[in-house]
């Protein structure tokens, strides 16, 4: 009898939860690639699809981490600019990017 797959937690609001989900998915794919029951050349196409999925997940994780790092750096720059201009002064509008 086949095992029913677990229901995924699709909560993507929290960065840590999303990162944990990506790590779990990557781990499952690596496990299937290394220990899967693909034993003949005809089914080797399945293994190739696992590698493609692994590549996609790795790129997604990298993009997510880069995005989070960029957000943190932007917040730090805003904080430093606010400190530089004084605690009560408004930052120079020319220094802010409304579209970012």
N, C-alpha and C positions, 0 to 999 in steps of 0.2 A: 504494500500500500504506500502511496506517495505522501510525503510530508507536505502539509499546507504551509506556504511561506508566511512569515510574520507580517503583520500589518505595519507599514512604515509610519513613523512619526513625522508628519509633514510640517511641523512647526519650524518655520525658517525665520522667525522674528529675532531670535537670539543667536548671536554669532557663535557662542560656544556650543550650542545645541547643533547648529548646522555643521560646524567643524567636526563634532563628534559623529554625526550621521555620515559625513563624507569618509571619515577614518574607518568607520564600521563597514561601509560599502566597499572601500578599497581593500580592507582585510578579507572580506568574503570573496572578492574576485581573485585576490592573490591565492587564497586557499583553493579555489576551484582550478586555477591555472596549475598550481603545483601538485594538487592531490585529487584532481577531478578524475572521472571515470572515462576519459577519452582515450581509447586504446587502439583505434584504427585510423588510417590516413583519411578516410572519408569524413570522419567526425572532427578532424583537425581544424576544419573551418569554424567549429564552435570555439575552439581555443583561441583562434585568431580574433573572433568577436569579443572574447573576454579581454584580450590585450587591447583592443580598440576601446572598450568600455573603461578599462583601467587608465588608459591614456587620457580619455575625456575627464574622468574623475580627478586625476592628478592635476590636469590643467585647471579644472574648476576650483580645486582646493588652493592652488597657487594664486589664482585670480582673487579669490576670497581673502586670502591672507594679505596679499598686496593691497587690496582695497581697504582692509582694516588698518593696515600700517599707515597708508596715506591719510585716512581719517584721523588717526592719532597724531600724525605729524602736523596736519592742518590745525588741529585743536591746540597743539603746542605753539605753533606760530602765532595763532590768534592770541593766546595767553601772553606770549612774549611781547607782542605788539601792544597789547592792552597795558602791560606793566611798563613798557617804554614810554607810552603816551601819558601815563598817570592813571591812577585808579578811577578817578571820576570823569576823565575826559573821554569823549567819543573818539574812536579810531578814525583816521583819515579815510573818507569814502573812496579815494583813489586807490587805497591799499587793499580794499576788500573786493572779492569776486562774488557778485550776487548769483552768477550762474553755476557756481561750483558747489 
